[in-house]
Amino acid sequence: MDVAPRVALLIDVVASRAADRSALHAAILAAADAANAAVPAVDPLYPTVGDELQGVYRSLGDALSAAFTLRLTLAPGWDVRCGLGGGEVIVVDAARRIQDGSAWWLAREAIDWVAERSTRPGYEAVRTAIRDERPAADPLADPTARLVDAHIARLRPAVVGTLRGLWEGLDNAAAAEREGISPSANSQRIRTNQLRPLVDTMRALGELP
């Protein structure tokens, strides 16, 4: 039995019951592949039951980076809730990918909190919660992640593609080509929507231990 301090990530698709299930499943698989290619994982993101995914990471920063990548890959078609738990991950059965431990309990607590809190007035944009009991836990990570949520929620759907390009490190010309707009229009989106400070914050969160 392997026990180690890790960060567990649970992701749940918002309003998935109203979606085309086949299209949603294909999009989830593609987004998980993108996140797994971009971010190293102890246990890569994979779909579990219905519209939920899970993965395990060595650091909170890696788990948040994977969540950001998957979220931006799915947007604007689908949105997700993210629950992150820092603690022990106990591998009960590696062959069947059965795990237990405080990291999973905390991740479930976090994602349930997001589902409930986002129904309250003024908190509709909440998509992320962190519950971290590791010695390396940063108390500012949880509220800062929700400031990222709030900024993303204010973006027009088209602008999310420009944000994704910045997050992925594409140069302006490549990002504009993917979005089907001119480089000057892409630059205007970045300036108008203050995307650089947003990505700076996301990258800083991605460096957390």
C-alpha positions in Angstrom: 0.0 0.0 0.0 1.4 3.4 -1.0 0.7 6.4 1.2 2.0 9.8 0.1 1.1 13.5 0.6 -0.4 14.5 -2.7 -3.1 16.8 -4.2 -6.2 15.1 -5.5 -8.3 16.9 -8.2 -12.0 16.3 -8.8 -13.7 17.9 -11.8 -17.4 18.0 -12.5 -19.1 19.4 -15.6 -21.7 22.0 -14.9 -25.2 21.4 -16.3 -24.0 18.3 -18.0 -27.5 16.7 -18.1 -28.6 19.2 -20.6 -25.7 18.5 -22.9 -25.4 16.2 -25.9 -23.8 13.3 -24.0 -21.8 11.9 -26.9 -20.4 15.3 -27.8 -19.7 16.1 -24.2 -17.8 12.8 -23.6 -15.7 13.4 -26.7 -14.9 16.9 -25.5 -14.0 15.7 -22.0 -11.6 13.1 -23.4 -9.9 15.7 -25.6 -9.6 18.2 -22.7 -8.2 15.5 -20.4 -5.6 14.6 -23.0 -4.6 18.2 -23.3 -4.3 18.6 -19.6 -2.3 15.4 -19.2 0.0 16.4 -22.1 0.6 19.8 -20.5 1.0 18.9 -16.8 2.9 16.0 -15.2 0.7 13.9 -12.9 1.1 11.1 -10.4 -2.2 9.7 -11.8 -3.4 11.5 -14.9 -6.8 13.0 -15.3 -9.4 10.5 -16.5 -13.2 10.2 -16.6 -14.7 8.2 -13.8 -18.5 8.1 -13.4 -20.8 10.2 -15.6 -19.4 13.7 -16.1 -16.7 13.6 -13.4 -12.9 13.4 -13.8 -10.1 12.8 -11.3 -6.4 13.0 -11.1 -3.5 13.1 -8.6 -0.6 15.5 -8.5 2.6 16.1 -6.6 1.8 19.8 -6.0 -1.1 22.1 -5.7 0.4 24.1 -8.6 0.3 21.1 -10.9 -3.2 20.3 -9.9 -4.4 23.9 -10.5 -2.5 24.1 -13.9 -4.3 20.9 -15.0 -7.6 22.3 -13.9 -7.0 25.6 -15.8 -5.9 23.7 -18.9 -8.9 21.4 -18.9 -11.3 24.3 -18.2 -10.0 26.5 -21.0 -10.0 23.6 -23.4 -13.7 22.8 -22.7 -14.8 26.5 -22.8 -16.9 28.1 -23.9 -19.0 25.0 -24.7 -18.9 23.6 -21.2 -18.0 24.8 -17.8 -16.6 22.8 -14.8 -16.3 22.8 -11.1 -13.0 21.9 -9.5 -12.3 20.5 -6.0 -8.7 20.2 -4.9 -7.7 18.3 -1.7 -4.2 18.3 -0.2 -3.4 15.3 2.0 -2.7 11.6 1.9 -3.5 9.5 -1.2 -3.7 5.8 -0.4 -3.5 3.4 -3.3 -5.8 0.5 -2.4 -5.7 -1.3 -5.7 -3.4 0.1 -8.4 -4.7 -2.2 -11.2 -8.3 -1.0 -10.7 -7.3 2.6 -9.9 -9.0 2.4 -6.4 -7.7 5.1 -4.0 -8.6 6.5 -0.6 -7.2 9.0 1.8 -7.6 12.5 3.2 -6.8 14.2 -0.1 -9.8 12.5 -1.7 -12.1 13.3 1.2 -11.0 17.0 1.1 -11.3 17.2 -2.7 -14.9 15.9 -2.4 -15.6 18.4 0.4 -14.2 21.2 -1.9 -16.3 20.3 -5.0 -19.4 19.9 -2.9 -18.8 23.4 -1.4 -18.4 24.9 -4.9 -21.7 23.3 -6.0 -23.5 24.8 -3.0 -21.8 28.2 -2.9 -22.3 28.9 -6.6 -26.1 28.9 -6.0 -25.8 31.9 -3.7 -26.3 35.5 -4.9 -23.0 37.1 -5.7 -21.1 33.7 -5.9 -22.5 32.5 -9.2 -19.0 32.5 -10.8 -17.4 30.3 -8.1 -15.9 27.2 -9.8 -12.9 26.3 -7.6 -12.2 25.4 -4.0 -9.1 24.1 -2.3 -9.0 22.2 1.0 -5.3 21.6 1.9 -4.0 20.0 5.1 -0.4 19.6 4.0 2.4 21.5 5.8 3.1 23.3 2.5 -0.5 24.6 2.2 -0.9 28.3 1.3 -4.0 29.9 2.8 -4.2 32.5 0.0 -4.4 29.8 -2.7 -8.1 29.1 -2.2 -9.5 32.7 -2.4 -7.0 33.6 -5.1 -8.3 30.8 -7.3 -11.8 32.2 -6.9 -10.6 35.6 -8.1 -9.4 33.8 -11.3 -12.9 32.3 -11.5 -14.5 35.7 -11.2 -12.3 37.2 -13.9 -12.9 34.3 -16.3 -16.7 34.5 -15.7 -16.7 38.1 -17.0 -15.1 37.3 -20.3 -17.1 37.0 -23.5 -17.0 33.5 -25.0 -14.8 34.6 -27.9 -12.2 36.1 -25.5 -11.8 32.8 -23.7 -10.0 31.5 -26.8 -7.5 34.3 -26.6 -7.0 33.6 -22.9 -6.3 30.0 -23.7 -3.7 31.0 -26.3 -1.9 33.2 -23.6 -2.1 30.4 -21.1 -0.6 27.9 -23.6 2.2 30.3 -24.4 1.3 30.8 -28.0 2.7 33.9 -29.7 0.2 36.5 -30.8 0.2 35.5 -34.5 -0.4 31.8 -33.7 -3.2 32.6 -31.2 -4.9 34.9 -33.6 -4.7 32.4 -36.5 -6.3 29.7 -34.3 -9.1 32.2 -33.3 -9.7 33.2 -36.9 -9.0 36.9 -36.2 -6.2 39.3 -37.0 -3.2 39.7 -34.7 -4.2 43.3 -33.9 -7.7 42.1 -32.9 -6.2 39.4 -30.6 -3.9 42.0 -29.0 -6.9 44.3 -28.5 -8.7 41.5 -26.7 -5.8 41.0 -24.4 -5.5 44.7 -23.5 -9.3 45.3 -23.2 -9.9 42.3 -21.0 -6.7 42.6 -18.9 -5.7 39.1 -19.7 -2.0 39.4 -18.9 -2.5 40.0 -15.2 -5.0 37.1 -15.2 -2.5 34.7 -16.8 0.2 36.0 -14.5 -2.0 35.0 -11.5 -2.8 31.6 -13.0 0.9 31.0 -13.6 1.8 32.0 -10.0 -0.8 29.6 -8.7 0.7 27.0 -10.9 4.0 27.3 -9.1 2.6 26.5 -5.6 4.1 23.5 -3.8 
